[in-house]
Amino acid sequence: MSAKKQRQSLLDWVDERANIKPFMNEMLYHRVPKIVNPLDFLGLATLFVFINQMVTGMFLAMFYQASSQTAYQSIQYIMEKVPLGWVIRDLHYWGANAMVVLVAAHMLRGFYVGAYKKPREITWITGVVLLFIVILFAFTGYLLPWDQQSYWATMVGTWMPFYAPFVGIYIAYLARGGAYISGLTLTRFYSIHMLVLPALLLVFFGIHFAMVLKNQMLVVEEAERKPKGTKGLVTFYPYTVFQMTMLIVVVAMVLLILALSQHAPLLAPADPLNKAHYNPVPLWFFFSIYQLLKYIPSALDPLGIIGLPTIAVIALVALPFFDKNPRREPRHRPWAMSISGVTVAAVLLLTYLGAANQGISPSGPGPVAVVAKPSFTRDIEPIFQAHCAVCHSGSNAQMGLDLTSYASIQKLAITKGSTYEQTILWQKLTGKLQPQMPLGGPYLSKDTIQTIANWIAEGAPNN
């Protein structure tokens, strides 16, 4: 029996039991436009990169040990001892960044062509969910090398939820497994990265893909409405399959070139006391948020860190239900295109500026001006609440150091000294006494520290 007949017999055997021929015929021979914009295949490119993440992640997991005592050494072992281990890690590192970029670009393309409109609302909403799952993938995976860069970037990232009212401190503690980043945080992130997020991604991708098949690609629908109708269409296989294959080859080549030329970083092992004075750097997709904080008063920090991202998420989810304009062409949606264009440009500009000025400034957000005669209730207590309470609050206070009440601060005697320069509080905030607080940054601005110093010089009154 020839090889062709053997393959056909196998397919017939499978089809007799699974009835897959109708599905395969629908998949391979449905009609599509002869020439398609490559940007319409960004979803496929993202799927390919996810497969890269699965394969490389599987190999990395064979050698990785999720413990604060062994994580760093296991990464070193992968890079130095495992055959081609450094290539696998580099492909995984660049794949994580590529997934964030591709999912965001895929959504922007979907917005541009109006692919969120009826009847594709569920496709769009699941796409939004997938975007944030991918961001969480990148965020939870970033800590796993357990070096200085990953440790302090995670410290900065897990600091952000604290700005949420009422529940912020609980979210921060839940993410960290305590007040600080520790071995418990590492194992928690690893389990979420390896178990929880893959399951969520598969569920929502399944729904997303099913909706794409049900409603077909928008370019097909538009081609069928044109005067020449089906005359401008060809079968998905082999025409579109060839175009998709070429895009995947390009993406694979880019990943491989990056992996071979730009290695994934691995700095010194994580040091929770930051004795080397490493300047914390947030993950690149948080650059825009932290760059924005440099231009707004500290009183608006919660708006920049929590408020605007929350508004953006709500706007993305609600978009199909608020934009009732039936026209999909960009020229017929001037308001939507203008607002989105300005928003995307602002995010890109802030990200670029944040990348050019990496790190959390040691003289970060603070009051607009120094307060000469500060009030504890009006000026000092809000500073402690905003910057210290995540680690030093009530029953959760580290080593009993509660800094959220005047009585506790006086009991600790951290404001006692003949001059404010001699007080423990001032020395900790300025770094004269290590480790500098808030631990890992963002550190208080000179204006904020001087305001606290003026309060101490007045005798640290409860005014």
C-alpha positions as CSV (number, residue, x, y, z in Angstrom):
1,M,0.0,0.0,0.0
2,S,1.4,3.4,-1.0
3,A,2.1,6.1,1.7
4,K,-0.8,8.2,0.2
5,K,-3.3,5.4,0.6
6,Q,-2.1,4.7,4.1
7,R,-2.6,8.4,5.1
8,Q,-6.1,8.3,3.5
9,S,-7.0,5.1,5.3
10,L,-5.9,6.6,8.6
11,L,-8.0,9.8,7.9
12,D,-11.0,7.7,7.0
13,W,-10.6,5.6,10.2
14,V,-10.5,8.8,12.3
15,D,-13.4,10.4,10.4
16,E,-15.5,7.3,10.8
17,R,-15.3,7.7,14.6
18,A,-14.9,11.5,15.1
19,N,-16.7,12.9,12.0
20,I,-14.1,15.5,11.5
21,K,-14.4,15.9,7.7
22,P,-17.2,18.6,7.8
23,F,-15.2,20.6,10.3
24,M,-11.9,20.3,8.3
25,N,-13.7,21.2,5.1
26,E,-15.2,24.3,6.7
27,M,-11.8,25.2,8.2
28,L,-9.7,24.6,5.0
29,Y,-12.0,25.5,2.2
30,H,-14.1,28.4,3.4
31,R,-13.9,31.5,1.2
32,V,-11.6,34.4,2.0
33,P,-10.3,37.5,0.2
34,K,-7.4,36.7,-2.2
35,I,-5.2,39.4,-0.7
36,V,-5.4,40.1,3.0
37,N,-3.6,42.8,5.1
38,P,-1.0,40.9,7.2
39,L,-2.2,42.9,10.2
40,D,-5.4,40.9,10.1
41,F,-3.3,37.8,11.1
42,L,-1.9,39.3,14.3
43,G,-4.1,37.0,16.3
44,L,-2.4,34.0,14.6
45,A,1.0,35.5,15.3
46,T,0.1,35.8,19.0
47,L,-1.0,32.2,19.0
48,F,2.3,31.1,17.5
49,V,4.3,33.1,20.2
50,F,2.1,31.5,22.9
51,I,3.1,28.1,21.6
52,N,6.7,29.2,21.8
53,Q,6.1,30.1,25.4
54,M,4.5,26.8,26.2
55,V,7.4,24.8,24.6
56,T,10.2,26.9,26.1
57,G,8.5,27.2,29.4
58,M,8.1,23.4,29.6
59,F,11.9,23.0,29.1
60,L,12.7,25.7,31.6
61,A,10.4,24.1,34.2
62,M,12.5,20.9,34.0
63,F,15.4,22.7,35.6
64,Y,13.9,25.6,37.5
65,Q,13.5,25.5,41.3
66,A,10.9,27.9,42.7
67,S,12.6,28.8,45.9
68,S,14.3,32.0,47.1
69,Q,17.3,29.9,48.0
70,T,17.6,28.1,44.6
71,A,15.8,30.1,41.9
72,Y,18.7,32.3,40.9
73,Q,21.1,29.4,40.9
74,S,18.8,27.3,38.8
75,I,18.6,30.1,36.2
76,Q,22.4,30.3,36.1
77,Y,22.5,26.6,35.7
78,I,20.1,26.8,32.7
79,M,22.1,29.5,31.0
80,E,25.6,28.0,31.7
81,K,25.2,24.2,31.9
82,V,22.1,23.1,30.1
83,P,22.8,22.5,26.3
84,L,21.2,25.5,24.5
85,G,19.6,26.5,27.8
86,W,20.5,30.2,27.2
87,V,18.7,30.1,23.8
88,I,15.6,28.6,25.4
89,R,15.5,31.2,28.1
90,D,16.1,34.0,25.7
91,L,13.3,32.8,23.4
92,H,11.0,32.6,26.4
93,Y,12.0,36.1,27.6
94,W,11.5,37.8,24.2
95,G,8.3,35.7,23.6
96,A,6.8,37.2,26.7
97,N,7.5,40.7,25.5
98,A,6.3,39.9,22.0
99,M,3.0,38.5,23.3
100,V,2.2,41.8,25.1
101,V,3.0,43.8,22.0
102,L,1.2,41.5,19.6
103,V,-2.0,41.3,21.7
104,A,-2.1,45.1,22.1
105,A,-1.5,45.5,18.3
106,H,-4.2,42.9,17.5
107,M,-6.7,44.9,19.6
108,L,-5.7,48.2,18.0
109,R,-6.2,46.6,14.6
110,G,-9.6,45.3,15.7
111,F,-10.6,48.7,16.9
112,Y,-9.4,50.4,13.7
113,V,-11.5,48.2,11.5
114,G,-14.5,48.3,13.9
115,A,-14.4,44.6,14.7
116,Y,-15.9,45.2,18.2
117,K,-19.3,46.0,16.7
118,K,-22.4,43.8,16.6
119,P,-22.3,40.8,16.4
120,R,-18.7,40.6,17.6
121,E,-19.1,42.0,21.1
122,I,-18.1,38.7,22.8
123,T,-15.0,38.4,20.6
124,W,-13.9,41.8,21.6
125,I,-14.6,41.4,25.3
126,T,-12.7,38.1,25.5
127,G,-9.9,39.8,23.6
128,V,-9.7,42.4,26.4
129,V,-9.6,39.6,29.0
130,L,-6.8,37.9,27.0
131,L,-4.8,41.1,26.9
132,F,-4.8,41.3,30.7
133,I,-4.1,37.6,31.1
134,V,-1.0,38.1,28.9
135,I,0.1,41.1,31.0
136,L,-0.2,39.0,34.1
137,F,1.8,36.2,32.4
138,A,4.6,38.7,31.8
139,F,4.3,40.2,35.3
140,T,4.3,36.9,37.3
141,G,7.1,35.4,35.1
142,Y,9.3,38.5,35.6
143,L,10.0,37.7,39.3
144,L,11.1,34.1,38.7
145,P,14.9,34.7,38.0
146,W,15.0,36.3,41.5
147,D,17.7,38.8,40.6
148,Q,17.8,42.5,41.6
149,Q,16.0,43.7,38.5
150,S,13.1,41.2,38.8
151,Y,12.8,41.6,42.6
152,W,12.6,45.4,42.6
153,A,10.4,45.6,39.5
154,T,8.0,43.3,41.3
155,M,8.2,45.4,44.4
156,V,7.2,48.4,42.4
157,G,4.4,46.5,40.6
158,T,2.9,45.1,43.7
159,W,3.0,48.5,45.3
160,M,0.6,49.9,42.8
161,P,-2.6,48.2,44.2
162,F,-2.1,50.0,47.5
163,Y,-3.4,53.2,45.9
164,A,-6.8,51.5,45.4
165,P,-9.2,52.8,48.2
166,F,-10.4,50.4,50.9
167,V,-9.1,47.1,49.3
168,G,-5.7,48.2,48.1
169,I,-3.7,47.0,51.1
170,Y,-5.4,43.6,51.0
171,I,-4.6,43.2,47.3
172,A,-1.0,44.1,47.9
173,Y,-0.7,41.6,50.8
174,L,-2.5,38.9,48.8
175,A,-0.1,39.4,45.8
176,R,3.0,39.4,48.0
177,G,2.0,36.9,50.6
178,G,2.9,39.5,53.2
179,A,4.3,42.9,53.5
180,Y,7.5,42.3,51.5
181,I,8.5,40.2,48.4
182,S,9.7,36.9,49.8
183,G,10.1,33.2,48.9
184,L,6.3,32.9,49.5
185,T,5.8,35.5,46.8
186,L,8.0,33.6,44.4
187,T,6.2,30.3,44.8
188,R,2.9,32.1,44.6
189,F,3.8,33.8,41.3
190,Y,5.3,30.5,39.9
191,S,2.1,28.6,40.6
192,I,-0.1,31.3,39.1
193,H,2.3,31.6,36.1
194,M,2.3,27.8,35.5
195,L,-1.2,26.7,36.5
196,V,-3.8,29.4,36.9
197,L,-3.0,31.7,34.0
198,P,-2.6,28.9,31.3
199,A,-6.0,27.5,32.4
200,L,-7.6,30.9,32.1
201,L,-6.0,31.7,28.8
202,L,-7.1,28.4,27.3
203,V,-10.7,29.0,28.4
204,F,-11.0,32.5,27.1
205,F,-9.0,31.8,23.9
206,G,-11.4,28.9,23.3
207,I,-14.4,31.3,23.5
208,H,-12.6,33.9,21.5
209,F,-11.7,31.5,18.7
210,A,-15.2,30.0,18.6
211,M,-16.7,33.4,18.2
212,V,-14.2,34.2,15.3
213,L,-15.3,31.0,13.6
214,K,-19.0,31.7,14.1
215,N,-18.9,35.3,12.9
216,Q,-16.0,34.8,10.4
217,M,-13.3,37.4,9.9
218,L,-14.5,40.9,9.2
219,V,-12.5,41.0,5.9
220,V,-14.5,38.1,4.6
221,E,-17.8,39.8,5.4
222,E,-16.7,43.0,3.8
223,A,-15.4,41.2,0.7
224,E,-18.8,39.4,0.3
225,R,-20.6,42.8,0.4
226,K,-18.6,44.2,-2.5
227,P,-20.1,44.4,-6.0
228,K,-18.0,41.5,-7.3
229,G,-19.1,39.4,-4.4
230,T,-17.6,36.0,-4.2
231,K,-15.5,36.6,-7.4
232,G,-12.9,38.3,-5.2
233,L,-12.7,35.3,-2.8
234,V,-10.5,32.2,-2.8
235,T,-10.3,29.2,-0.6
236,F,-8.5,29.5,2.8
237,Y,-6.3,26.6,1.8
238,P,-3.8,27.0,0.1
239,Y,-3.9,30.8,-0.5
240,T,-4.4,32.3,3.0
241,V,-2.5,29.4,4.7
242,F,0.6,30.5,2.6
243,Q,0.2,34.1,3.7
244,M,-0.2,33.0,7.4
245,T,2.8,30.8,7.1
246,M,5.0,33.6,5.8
247,L,3.9,35.8,8.7
248,I,4.8,33.1,11.2
249,V,8.2,32.6,9.6
250,V,8.8,36.4,10.0
251,V,7.8,36.4,13.7
252,A,9.9,33.3,14.3
253,M,13.0,34.9,12.7
254,V,12.5,38.1,14.7
255,L,12.3,36.1,18.0
256,L,15.4,34.0,17.0
257,I,17.4,37.1,16.1
258,L,16.6,38.8,19.3
259,A,17.3,35.6,21.3
260,L,20.8,35.2,19.7
261,S,21.7,38.9,19.8
262,Q,20.1,40.4,22.9
263,H,20.3,38.0,25.9
264,A,17.7,38.1,28.7
265,P,19.2,40.0,31.6
266,L,20.4,38.4,34.8
267,L,21.8,40.8,37.4
268,A,23.1,40.1,40.9
269,P,20.9,37.9,43.1
270,A,17.9,39.6,44.8
271,D,18.8,41.6,47.9
272,P,15.7,42.5,49.9
273,L,17.8,45.0,51.9
274,N,19.0,46.7,48.7
275,K,22.5,47.2,50.2
276,A,23.8,47.8,46.7
277,H,21.3,50.7,46.3
278,Y,19.8,49.3,43.1
279,N,17.4,51.9,41.7
280,P,14.0,50.2,41.1
281,V,12.9,50.0,37.5
282,P,9.2,49.1,36.8
283,L,8.3,46.7,33.9
284,W,8.3,48.4,30.6
285,F,4.5,48.3,30.2
286,F,4.3,50.4,33.5
287,F,6.7,53.0,32.2
288,S,3.9,55.3,31.0
289,I,2.2,55.2,34.4
290,Y,5.3,56.1,36.3
291,Q,6.3,58.7,33.8
292,L,2.9,60.3,34.2
293,L,3.4,60.6,37.9
294,K,6.4,62.9,37.3
295,Y,4.0,65.5,35.8
296,I,1.1,65.4,38.3
297,P,0.9,66.5,42.0
298,S,1.3,63.7,44.5
299,A,-2.3,64.1,45.6
300,L,-3.3,62.8,42.2
301,D,-1.1,59.7,42.4
302,P,-4.1,57.4,43.0
303,L,-5.7,58.8,39.8
304,G,-2.6,58.1,37.8
305,I,-1.9,54.6,39.2
306,I,-5.4,53.2,39.7
307,G,-7.9,55.6,38.3
308,L,-6.8,56.0,34.7
309,P,-6.0,52.3,34.1
310,T,-9.4,51.4,35.6
311,I,-11.2,53.9,33.4
312,A,-9.3,52.4,30.4
313,V,-10.4,48.9,31.2
314,I,-14.0,49.9,31.7
315,A,-13.9,51.8,28.4
316,L,-12.5,48.8,26.5
317,V,-15.1,46.4,27.9
318,A,-18.0,48.9,27.4
319,L,-16.9,50.1,23.9
320,P,-19.2,47.7,21.9
321,F,-22.2,48.9,23.9
322,F,-21.5,52.6,23.8
323,D,-20.4,53.0,20.2
324,K,-23.7,52.4,18.4
325,N,-22.5,53.9,15.1
326,P,-23.2,51.1,12.5
327,R,-20.4,52.3,10.2
328,R,-17.1,50.5,10.6
329,E,-14.9,52.6,8.3
330,P,-12.5,54.8,10.3
331,R,-13.4,57.9,8.3
332,H,-17.0,57.5,9.5
333,R,-16.0,57.3,13.2
334,P,-14.1,60.6,13.7
335,W,-14.7,60.9,17.5
336,A,-13.7,57.3,18.3
337,M,-10.7,57.5,16.1
338,S,-9.6,60.9,17.4
339,I,-9.9,59.9,21.1
340,S,-8.2,56.6,20.6
341,G,-5.4,58.2,18.5
342,V,-4.6,60.8,21.2
343,T,-4.7,58.1,23.9
344,V,-2.4,55.7,22.0
345,A,0.0,58.5,21.1
346,A,0.1,59.7,24.8
347,V,0.8,56.1,26.1
348,L,3.5,55.6,23.5
349,L,5.2,58.9,24.2
350,L,5.1,58.4,28.0
351,T,6.5,54.8,27.5
352,Y,9.3,56.2,25.4
353,L,10.1,58.9,27.9
354,G,9.9,56.3,30.7
355,A,12.3,54.0,28.8
356,A,14.7,56.9,28.3
357,N,14.6,57.8,32.0
358,Q,14.4,54.3,33.5
359,G,14.0,53.9,37.2
360,I,12.0,55.3,40.0
361,S,13.4,58.7,40.8
362,P,14.9,58.9,44.3
363,S,13.2,62.3,44.5
364,G,9.9,61.0,43.3
365,P,6.4,62.3,43.7
366,G,5.8,64.7,46.5
367,P,3.9,67.8,47.5
368,V,3.7,70.8,45.2
369,A,5.8,72.8,47.7
370,V,7.4,72.4,51.1
371,V,4.9,73.0,53.9
372,A,6.6,75.3,56.5
373,K,4.4,74.6,59.4
374,P,2.8,71.3,58.6
375,S,-0.2,69.8,60.4
376,F,-0.1,66.1,61.3
377,T,-3.7,65.5,60.3
378,R,-3.6,67.5,57.1
379,D,0.0,67.0,55.8
380,I,1.9,64.3,57.6
381,E,-0.6,61.5,58.2
382,P,-1.6,61.4,54.4
383,I,2.1,60.9,53.6
384,F,2.4,57.9,56.0
385,Q,-0.9,56.5,54.7
386,A,0.2,56.8,51.1
387,H,3.8,55.5,51.4
388,C,4.2,53.6,54.6
389,A,0.9,51.9,55.5
390,V,1.4,49.0,53.0
391,C,4.1,47.6,55.3
392,H,3.4,49.4,58.6
393,S,-0.3,49.3,59.3
394,G,-2.1,48.1,62.4
395,S,-1.9,44.4,63.1
396,N,-0.1,43.9,59.8
397,A,2.8,46.2,60.8
398,Q,6.2,44.7,60.3
399,M,7.9,44.0,63.7
400,G,5.2,46.1,65.4
401,L,6.1,49.3,63.5
402,D,2.7,50.9,63.1
403,L,3.1,54.3,61.4
404,T,-0.6,55.0,60.8
405,S,-1.5,56.5,64.1
406,Y,0.1,59.4,66.1
407,A,0.1,57.4,69.3
408,S,2.1,54.6,67.7
409,I,4.6,57.0,66.1
410,Q,5.2,58.7,69.5
411,K,5.6,55.3,71.2
412,L,8.2,54.3,68.7
413,A,10.2,57.5,69.4
414,I,11.3,57.6,65.7
415,T,10.8,61.4,65.8
416,K,13.0,62.0,68.9
417,G,16.3,63.8,68.6
418,S,17.9,67.2,69.3
419,T,17.6,68.0,65.6
420,Y,15.5,66.4,62.8
421,E,18.8,65.1,61.2
422,Q,19.3,62.9,64.3
423,T,15.9,61.3,64.2
424,I,15.5,57.7,63.0
425,L,12.6,58.7,60.7
426,W,14.6,61.4,58.8
427,Q,17.6,59.1,58.5
428,K,15.5,56.3,57.1
429,L,13.7,58.5,54.6
430,T,16.9,60.0,53.3
431,G,19.0,56.8,53.3
432,K,21.4,57.9,55.9
433,L,20.3,54.8,57.8
434,Q,19.9,51.8,55.6
435,P,17.8,50.3,54.2
436,Q,16.1,53.5,52.9
437,M,12.4,53.7,53.2
438,P,9.9,53.1,51.7
439,L,11.7,49.9,51.0
440,G,12.5,49.6,47.3
441,G,11.0,52.9,46.4
442,P,9.5,55.0,45.1
443,Y,11.3,57.1,47.6
444,L,9.9,60.4,49.0
445,S,10.8,63.6,47.2
446,K,13.0,66.2,48.9
447,D,10.0,68.4,49.3
448,T,8.1,65.7,51.1
449,I,11.0,64.8,53.4
450,Q,11.6,68.5,54.2
451,T,7.9,68.9,55.1
452,I,8.3,66.0,57.5
453,A,11.5,67.5,58.8
454,N,9.7,70.8,59.5
455,W,7.0,68.9,61.4
456,I,9.7,67.2,63.6
457,A,11.4,70.5,64.1
458,E,8.1,71.9,65.5
459,G,8.2,69.1,68.1
460,A,6.2,66.6,66.0
461,P,2.8,67.9,67.3
462,N,-0.5,66.1,67.0
463,N,-2.1,69.1,65.3
